[in-house]
Every structure is written in structure tokens, then in C-alpha cells.
Amino acid sequence: MTVAMMTEVAGPVRGDRSRRGVITIVALCMFLLVSCVVSLASGPTGVGLSELWLYFSGGAQAMEARDRVILEAVRLPRTGLGIMIGASLAVSGAMMQGLFRNPLADPGLVGVTSGAALFAVAALALGGSVLAPLSLFFGMHFLPLMAFLGGLGNTLLLYAIATRNGTTSTGLLILAGIAVAALSAALMGLMIFLADDRALRDITFWSLGSLGGATPMKVWTTLPFCLAILASIPFVSKGLDALILGDAAAFHMGIPVQRLKRIVILAVAAACGASVAAAGSIGFVGIVVPHLLRLVIGSSHRFLLPASAIGGAGLLLLADSFARTVAAPAELPIGVVTALIGAPVFLFLLLGRDNGLGLRNAA
């Protein structure tokens, strides 16, 4: 029984899944490169492929000053931020699904989204009144700082609630997450009720997500959190594979289960909190990307996590490019685009005869 379960999780023992994983990662790297080019060449201004070639071939000084400023101050930071956020969300989703042994798990289960949304709404609704001193002190960094603190604070609260005698219960974490999310939603409703018309408009646009506010400072601020979750991949991959057999079996296999849970939860909280703070709420990336890759390369996290990072980055860049061009010069919220792409794909995976999610058998 154990061998069969491990084969189902990690793929065939003969190693063909490993070869497929390597090929998939190489293909995804090419996909990400194309996505970067499309992202840098997309927009209402005239900076296209020829200008990109001139810039990266060492002829930046020969470009028009306007084109160079647009590329360096707007498009390069936006592309870099999209890569980091897409990678963070996809890896976080894959880690959550492995930790909870549930294909429907996403980073919102540990309270990141609800906490970040609550504090962001508070910043927008009360930034001109009760929180005005803090808003003036932090300036343009006030909103992302509040969102990050809210996501991280909610996660630490849930972790404390779900931990008893040094052991974290994933079931209790989910239930507590549902309760805290409901409380956060109620408090957000109160903030929205107190907000004026301008704040309501800001709240609406923030909740839909956008990479439009990307700046070099925001990229450098988000980078450490993205690197942290990517750096954790080699340390959690083996443990997440073992957790499919249960906490007790993983412990007897030599996996420090409690430390693994702590690393995963804190890494996901930091990365997703920074992502939500930088770009608002962006859905479906953390669920759909790991699902699609799991159908191709199996559930071995040694390949699934890096592939999710690359695939999530490429997908978010393409979604952002579409959002910028489909209604140019206006710009669609990227959260709308990811939902339009992710929801049908997710429904297809759920309704497929052999969806590989184990949902039919679980029912």
C-alpha cells in the first residue's frame, strides 16, 4: 500500500517522470523568456521589439530618451515584479497543497489574503482620518506596509491558535482560517461602510489587483521575500513528498514535521503577504498552475515547486500583457484576467474524467 501511494505521488519508479520533469522545466524557462519579451514589448507607447533589441544589445544610449525612460522606469520594474509575484503565488499554492494534502488548498488558508486585505482596506478607508499620522509618516509605502503586516499578523495568529503542545494541527489551522477570514470580511465591511467615495474607488481597484504601480523600489522591497520562498524549495521538497503518507509516517521517515510546517507556513505568509502588498489580490495562480504541472510531471515536489515558480511567473506576465493591450490605452485589472483564465481551467480540471486530483475517489 505504501509503495503504491508513493508511486502515485512521485511518479513511476523507473524515472521517466524525472526526465519529464527536467524537460518540462527547460520548456517553462523558454516560456518565461518569451513572456518577458512580450511583457517588455507590450503597452500603449511605441517601445517595441526593435527598441528592446537595441537596448539589450548595448545601444541604450542610441535610443530616444523617452523610450529609454519608459523601459527602465516602467516596463522593466513591472516585468520584474510580475515574475516575483507569479513565482511566489504559484510556489505558495504548491506548498500549501502538499502541506494540507489537499489539491484545493491555496495560500488563503493560512490567513495571508484575508489579513492583508483587511489592513489594506483599513489603510485606504482610514488613511485620511484615524490613521492619517501613519499615512503621512510612511507616505507611498503606507498601503503596502499595512497589507504586509496584516497578512503576516493573521498567519502568526492562526499558527498560534493551531499549535498545541508543540504540534501544529493542519485541520485546526483550516478551521481557524475560515473563522478568521469571516471576521476579517466583517471588519472590512465596517471599513467600507465608513469610507468615502474616493476611498471606495481605491478599495475596489486594489482588490482587483494590478502591476501598474511597479517601481524599482517596490521590486527591491518584494525581492527578499520571493527569494526566501524560492530558497526554501530544496529544504521542504522531500518533506512534502513524505507528508502524503501522513504526519506520523513522515516523522518515522526522519522528517522533522513540525519544523517543516513552520518553514512552509512562514515562507508562504511572507511571500504572499509581500505579493498582495505590492499588487493587490490576484487569484487562481496558486491553484491552477500547480494543478496543470502535476498532470504533466507528477507530484514530486523536487520538480513541481521549481516548475510552479517558472510557470507562475510566465503566466502572470502574459496575463498582465493581455490586461495592458486588450483595452489600450485603458488597463484591465490583472485579477480579472487571471480569474477569467483560471476559473474555466480549474473547472475543466475538476470535471475531467481523469483529472488527477483524487477528488472523485475522495468523495
WOJOBEL-V663742 format. One record per residue. N is the residue number from 1. RES is the residue in three letters. NEAR is the number of other C-alpha atoms within 10 Angstrom. D_CENTER is the distance of its C-alpha to the mean C-alpha in Angstrom with 1 decimal. Layout:
n:N res:RES near:NEAR d_center:D_CENTER
n:N res:RES near:NEAR d_center:D_CENTER
//
This chain:
n:1 res:MET near:6 d_center:34.4
n:2 res:THR near:9 d_center:32.2
n:3 res:VAL near:9 d_center:32.5
n:4 res:ALA near:10 d_center:31.7
n:5 res:MET near:12 d_center:28.5
n:6 res:MET near:18 d_center:27.4
n:7 res:THR near:15 d_center:28.3
n:8 res:GLU near:15 d_center:26.3
n:9 res:VAL near:18 d_center:23.2
n:10 res:ALA near:22 d_center:23.6
n:11 res:GLY near:18 d_center:25.6
n:12 res:PRO near:14 d_center:29.3
n:13 res:VAL near:12 d_center:31.1
n:14 res:ARG near:7 d_center:32.7
n:15 res:GLY near:11 d_center:29.7
n:16 res:ASP near:11 d_center:29.1
n:17 res:ARG near:19 d_center:25.5
n:18 res:SER near:19 d_center:25.1
n:19 res:ARG near:10 d_center:26.7
n:20 res:ARG near:15 d_center:24.5
n:21 res:GLY near:23 d_center:21.4
n:22 res:VAL near:14 d_center:22.7
n:23 res:ILE near:13 d_center:23.7
n:24 res:THR near:19 d_center:20.3
n:25 res:ILE near:21 d_center:18.6
n:26 res:VAL near:14 d_center:21.3
n:27 res:ALA near:15 d_center:21.0
n:28 res:LEU near:21 d_center:17.2
n:29 res:CYS near:17 d_center:18.1
n:30 res:MET near:14 d_center:20.7
n:31 res:PHE near:16 d_center:18.3
n:32 res:LEU near:22 d_center:16.0
n:33 res:LEU near:14 d_center:19.3
n:34 res:VAL near:15 d_center:20.4
n:35 res:SER near:23 d_center:17.2
n:36 res:CYS near:22 d_center:17.7
n:37 res:VAL near:17 d_center:21.3
n:38 res:VAL near:19 d_center:20.7
n:39 res:SER near:25 d_center:18.3
n:40 res:LEU near:23 d_center:21.0
n:41 res:ALA near:20 d_center:23.8
n:42 res:SER near:21 d_center:22.4
n:43 res:GLY near:21 d_center:23.6
n:44 res:PRO near:13 d_center:26.7
n:45 res:THR near:12 d_center:28.6
n:46 res:GLY near:12 d_center:30.6
n:47 res:VAL near:18 d_center:28.5
n:48 res:GLY near:16 d_center:28.4
n:49 res:LEU near:14 d_center:28.6
n:50 res:SER near:9 d_center:32.0
n:51 res:GLU near:20 d_center:30.8
n:52 res:LEU near:19 d_center:27.9
n:53 res:TRP near:13 d_center:30.4
n:54 res:LEU near:14 d_center:32.7
n:55 res:TYR near:18 d_center:30.2
n:56 res:PHE near:9 d_center:28.8
n:57 res:SER near:9 d_center:32.3
n:58 res:GLY near:9 d_center:33.7
n:59 res:GLY near:12 d_center:35.1
n:60 res:ALA near:16 d_center:33.0
n:61 res:GLN near:10 d_center:36.2
n:62 res:ALA near:11 d_center:37.7
n:63 res:MET near:14 d_center:35.0
n:64 res:GLU near:10 d_center:35.7
n:65 res:ALA near:11 d_center:34.6
n:66 res:ARG near:11 d_center:32.7
n:67 res:ASP near:18 d_center:30.7
n:68 res:ARG near:18 d_center:29.9
n:69 res:VAL near:12 d_center:28.7
n:70 res:ILE near:14 d_center:26.5
n:71 res:LEU near:20 d_center:24.9
n:72 res:GLU near:14 d_center:24.6
n:73 res:ALA near:14 d_center:23.7
n:74 res:VAL near:17 d_center:21.6
n:75 res:ARG near:21 d_center:20.3
n:76 res:LEU near:19 d_center:19.6
n:77 res:PRO near:23 d_center:17.5
n:78 res:ARG near:25 d_center:15.6
n:79 res:THR near:26 d_center:15.1
n:80 res:GLY near:23 d_center:14.1
n:81 res:LEU near:31 d_center:11.6
n:82 res:GLY near:30 d_center:10.1
n:83 res:ILE near:24 d_center:10.1
n:84 res:MET near:26 d_center:8.5
n:85 res:ILE near:32 d_center:5.5
n:86 res:GLY near:28 d_center:5.4
n:87 res:ALA near:32 d_center:6.3
n:88 res:SER near:32 d_center:4.3
n:89 res:LEU near:32 d_center:1.3
n:90 res:ALA near:33 d_center:5.0
n:91 res:VAL near:35 d_center:6.9
n:92 res:SER near:33 d_center:6.0
n:93 res:GLY near:31 d_center:7.0
n:94 res:ALA near:30 d_center:9.9
n:95 res:MET near:31 d_center:11.0
n:96 res:MET near:27 d_center:11.2
n:97 res:GLN near:21 d_center:13.2
n:98 res:GLY near:24 d_center:15.3
n:99 res:LEU near:25 d_center:16.0
n:100 res:PHE near:22 d_center:17.0
n:101 res:ARG near:17 d_center:18.6
n:102 res:ASN near:14 d_center:17.3
n:103 res:PRO near:19 d_center:15.8
n:104 res:LEU near:17 d_center:14.7
n:105 res:ALA near:21 d_center:12.7
n:106 res:ASP near:25 d_center:9.2
n:107 res:PRO near:26 d_center:7.7
n:108 res:GLY near:24 d_center:10.1
n:109 res:LEU near:25 d_center:12.9
n:110 res:VAL near:31 d_center:13.1
n:111 res:GLY near:31 d_center:13.5
n:112 res:VAL near:32 d_center:10.7
n:113 res:THR near:31 d_center:10.3
n:114 res:SER near:27 d_center:14.1
n:115 res:GLY near:29 d_center:15.1
n:116 res:ALA near:32 d_center:13.2
n:117 res:ALA near:29 d_center:14.6
n:118 res:LEU near:24 d_center:18.0
n:119 res:PHE near:26 d_center:18.4
n:120 res:ALA near:30 d_center:17.3
n:121 res:VAL near:29 d_center:19.7
n:122 res:ALA near:25 d_center:22.3
n:123 res:ALA near:26 d_center:22.0
n:124 res:LEU near:25 d_center:22.6
n:125 res:ALA near:26 d_center:25.3
n:126 res:LEU near:19 d_center:27.1
n:127 res:GLY near:20 d_center:26.6
n:128 res:GLY near:15 d_center:30.0
n:129 res:SER near:10 d_center:31.9
n:130 res:VAL near:12 d_center:31.2
n:131 res:LEU near:15 d_center:28.4
n:132 res:ALA near:12 d_center:30.2
n:133 res:PRO near:12 d_center:31.2
n:134 res:LEU near:13 d_center:27.7
n:135 res:SER near:20 d_center:26.6
n:136 res:LEU near:13 d_center:29.5
n:137 res:PHE near:10 d_center:29.0
n:138 res:PHE near:11 d_center:25.3
n:139 res:GLY near:10 d_center:25.6
n:140 res:MET near:10 d_center:22.7
n:141 res:HIS near:15 d_center:20.5
n:142 res:PHE near:19 d_center:21.3
n:143 res:LEU near:21 d_center:18.6
n:144 res:PRO near:23 d_center:15.5
n:145 res:LEU near:19 d_center:17.5
n:146 res:MET near:24 d_center:18.1
n:147 res:ALA near:30 d_center:14.5
n:148 res:PHE near:27 d_center:13.5
n:149 res:LEU near:20 d_center:16.7
n:150 res:GLY near:24 d_center:16.2
n:151 res:GLY near:30 d_center:12.9
n:152 res:LEU near:25 d_center:14.5
n:153 res:GLY near:19 d_center:17.8
n:154 res:ASN near:24 d_center:16.9
n:155 res:THR near:29 d_center:15.4
n:156 res:LEU near:18 d_center:18.6
n:157 res:LEU near:15 d_center:20.7
n:158 res:LEU near:22 d_center:19.4
n:159 res:TYR near:24 d_center:19.8
n:160 res:ALA near:13 d_center:23.3
n:161 res:ILE near:15 d_center:24.2
n:162 res:ALA near:20 d_center:23.2
n:163 res:THR near:15 d_center:24.9
n:164 res:ARG near:10 d_center:28.6
n:165 res:ASN near:5 d_center:31.0
n:166 res:GLY near:9 d_center:28.4
n:167 res:THR near:12 d_center:26.5
n:168 res:THR near:19 d_center:23.2
n:169 res:SER near:17 d_center:23.5
n:170 res:THR near:18 d_center:20.4
n:171 res:GLY near:11 d_center:22.4
n:172 res:LEU near:15 d_center:23.2
n:173 res:LEU near:22 d_center:19.7
n:174 res:ILE near:19 d_center:18.7
n:175 res:LEU near:14 d_center:21.8
n:176 res:ALA near:20 d_center:21.4
n:177 res:GLY near:25 d_center:17.9
n:178 res:ILE near:17 d_center:19.5
n:179 res:ALA near:14 d_center:22.2
n:180 res:VAL near:21 d_center:20.3
n:181 res:ALA near:23 d_center:18.1
n:182 res:ALA near:13 d_center:21.4
n:183 res:LEU near:15 d_center:22.9
n:184 res:SER near:21 d_center:20.1
n:185 res:ALA near:16 d_center:20.6
n:186 res:ALA near:13 d_center:24.3
n:187 res:LEU near:16 d_center:24.1
n:188 res:MET near:21 d_center:22.0
n:189 res:GLY near:14 d_center:24.7
n:190 res:LEU near:14 d_center:27.3
n:191 res:MET near:21 d_center:25.6
n:192 res:ILE near:20 d_center:25.5
n:193 res:PHE near:11 d_center:29.1
n:194 res:LEU near:14 d_center:30.1
n:195 res:ALA near:20 d_center:28.4
n:196 res:ASP near:13 d_center:30.4
n:197 res:ASP near:11 d_center:29.9
n:198 res:ARG near:10 d_center:28.2
n:199 res:ALA near:20 d_center:25.7
n:200 res:LEU near:18 d_center:25.1
n:201 res:ARG near:12 d_center:24.3
n:202 res:ASP near:13 d_center:21.9
n:203 res:ILE near:21 d_center:20.1
n:204 res:THR near:12 d_center:20.0
n:205 res:PHE near:15 d_center:18.5
n:206 res:TRP near:22 d_center:15.9
n:207 res:SER near:18 d_center:14.8
n:208 res:LEU near:19 d_center:14.3
n:209 res:GLY near:23 d_center:12.0
n:210 res:SER near:25 d_center:13.2
n:211 res:LEU near:23 d_center:13.2
n:212 res:GLY near:18 d_center:16.9
n:213 res:GLY near:12 d_center:17.2
n:214 res:ALA near:21 d_center:16.1
n:215 res:THR near:20 d_center:18.8
n:216 res:PRO near:16 d_center:19.6
n:217 res:MET near:11 d_center:19.6
n:218 res:LYS near:20 d_center:16.0
n:219 res:VAL near:20 d_center:15.0
n:220 res:TRP near:13 d_center:17.0
n:221 res:THR near:14 d_center:15.8
n:222 res:THR near:23 d_center:12.1
n:223 res:LEU near:18 d_center:13.2
n:224 res:PRO near:15 d_center:14.5
n:225 res:PHE near:23 d_center:11.4
n:226 res:CYS near:27 d_center:9.5
n:227 res:LEU near:15 d_center:12.9
n:228 res:ALA near:15 d_center:13.3
n:229 res:ILE near:24 d_center:10.7
n:230 res:LEU near:20 d_center:11.9
n:231 res:ALA near:12 d_center:15.4
n:232 res:SER near:13 d_center:15.1
n:233 res:ILE near:19 d_center:14.8
n:234 res:PRO near:13 d_center:18.6
n:235 res:PHE near:13 d_center:19.4
n:236 res:VAL near:23 d_center:17.5
n:237 res:SER near:19 d_center:17.9
n:238 res:LYS near:15 d_center:21.6
n:239 res:GLY near:23 d_center:21.1
n:240 res:LEU near:28 d_center:18.5
n:241 res:ASP near:20 d_center:20.9
n:242 res:ALA near:26 d_center:23.7
n:243 res:LEU near:21 d_center:22.2
n:244 res:ILE near:19 d_center:22.6
n:245 res:LEU near:15 d_center:26.3
n:246 res:GLY near:13 d_center:25.8
n:247 res:ASP near:18 d_center:25.7
n:248 res:ALA near:12 d_center:29.5
n:249 res:ALA near:15 d_center:29.6
n:250 res:ALA near:19 d_center:26.8
n:251 res:PHE near:15 d_center:28.7
n:252 res:HIS near:11 d_center:31.9
n:253 res:MET near:12 d_center:30.2
n:254 res:GLY near:10 d_center:29.8
n:255 res:ILE near:19 d_center:26.1
n:256 res:PRO near:13 d_center:25.7
n:257 res:VAL near:23 d_center:23.7
n:258 res:GLN near:15 d_center:23.5
n:259 res:ARG near:13 d_center:22.3
n:260 res:LEU near:17 d_center:19.7
n:261 res:LYS near:23 d_center:18.3
n:262 res:ARG near:13 d_center:18.5
n:263 res:ILE near:16 d_center:16.6
n:264 res:VAL near:21 d_center:13.7
n:265 res:ILE near:22 d_center:13.5
n:266 res:LEU near:17 d_center:14.0
n:267 res:ALA near:23 d_center:11.6
n:268 res:VAL near:30 d_center:8.6
n:269 res:ALA near:28 d_center:10.2
n:270 res:ALA near:24 d_center:10.7
n:271 res:ALA near:32 d_center:7.5
n:272 res:CYS near:34 d_center:5.6
n:273 res:GLY near:34 d_center:9.1
n:274 res:ALA near:31 d_center:9.5
n:275 res:SER near:30 d_center:6.6
n:276 res:VAL near:26 d_center:8.2
n:277 res:ALA near:30 d_center:11.5
n:278 res:ALA near:29 d_center:11.3
n:279 res:ALA near:24 d_center:10.5
n:280 res:GLY near:27 d_center:10.8
n:281 res:SER near:21 d_center:9.4
n:282 res:ILE near:26 d_center:7.6
n:283 res:GLY near:23 d_center:8.1
n:284 res:PHE near:20 d_center:8.7
n:285 res:VAL near:30 d_center:6.3
n:286 res:GLY near:31 d_center:5.5
n:287 res:ILE near:25 d_center:9.3
n:288 res:VAL near:28 d_center:11.1
n:289 res:VAL near:28 d_center:10.2
n:290 res:PRO near:27 d_center:11.2
n:291 res:HIS near:27 d_center:14.1
n:292 res:LEU near:18 d_center:15.5
n:293 res:LEU near:21 d_center:15.5
n:294 res:ARG near:24 d_center:17.1
n:295 res:LEU near:14 d_center:19.8
n:296 res:VAL near:14 d_center:20.6
n:297 res:ILE near:24 d_center:20.5
n:298 res:GLY near:24 d_center:20.6
n:299 res:SER near:27 d_center:18.8
n:300 res:SER near:24 d_center:19.8
n:301 res:HIS near:25 d_center:16.8
n:302 res:ARG near:19 d_center:18.7
n:303 res:PHE near:23 d_center:17.8
n:304 res:LEU near:27 d_center:14.9
n:305 res:LEU near:26 d_center:12.4
n:306 res:PRO near:21 d_center:13.4
n:307 res:ALA near:28 d_center:13.7
n:308 res:SER near:33 d_center:10.2
n:309 res:ALA near:29 d_center:9.1
n:310 res:ILE near:27 d_center:11.8
n:311 res:GLY near:29 d_center:11.4
n:312 res:GLY near:28 d_center:7.8
n:313 res:ALA near:32 d_center:9.2
n:314 res:GLY near:27 d_center:12.3
n:315 res:LEU near:23 d_center:11.3
n:316 res:LEU near:31 d_center:9.6
n:317 res:LEU near:30 d_center:12.7
n:318 res:LEU near:22 d_center:15.0
n:319 res:ALA near:22 d_center:13.7
n:320 res:ASP near:28 d_center:14.2
n:321 res:SER near:22 d_center:17.6
n:322 res:PHE near:20 d_center:18.6
n:323 res:ALA near:24 d_center:17.9
n:324 res:ARG near:22 d_center:20.1
n:325 res:THR near:15 d_center:22.9
n:326 res:VAL near:12 d_center:23.5
n:327 res:ALA near:11 d_center:25.0
n:328 res:ALA near:13 d_center:25.9
n:329 res:PRO near:11 d_center:26.9
n:330 res:ALA near:12 d_center:24.8
n:331 res:GLU near:18 d_center:21.0
n:332 res:LEU near:21 d_center:19.1
n:333 res:PRO near:22 d_center:16.0
n:334 res:ILE near:27 d_center:13.0
n:335 res:GLY near:27 d_center:11.8
n:336 res:VAL near:17 d_center:15.2
n:337 res:VAL near:20 d_center:14.8
n:338 res:THR near:22 d_center:11.7
n:339 res:ALA near:17 d_center:13.5
n:340 res:LEU near:13 d_center:16.7
n:341 res:ILE near:16 d_center:15.4
n:342 res:GLY near:19 d_center:13.3
n:343 res:ALA near:15 d_center:15.9
n:344 res:PRO near:12 d_center:18.8
n:345 res:VAL near:17 d_center:17.3
n:346 res:PHE near:19 d_center:16.2
n:347 res:LEU near:11 d_center:19.8
n:348 res:PHE near:12 d_center:21.3
n:349 res:LEU near:18 d_center:19.8
n:350 res:LEU near:16 d_center:21.0
n:351 res:LEU near:12 d_center:24.4
n:352 res:GLY near:11 d_center:25.1
n:353 res:ARG near:9 d_center:28.0
n:354 res:ASP near:11 d_center:26.5
n:355 res:ASN near:16 d_center:22.8
n:356 res:GLY near:19 d_center:22.3
n:357 res:LEU near:17 d_center:20.4
n:358 res:GLY near:12 d_center:23.5
n:359 res:LEU near:13 d_center:23.4
n:360 res:ARG near:12 d_center:27.0
n:361 res:ASN near:6 d_center:28.4
n:362 res:ALA near:6 d_center:26.7
n:363 res:ALA near:5 d_center:28.3
//
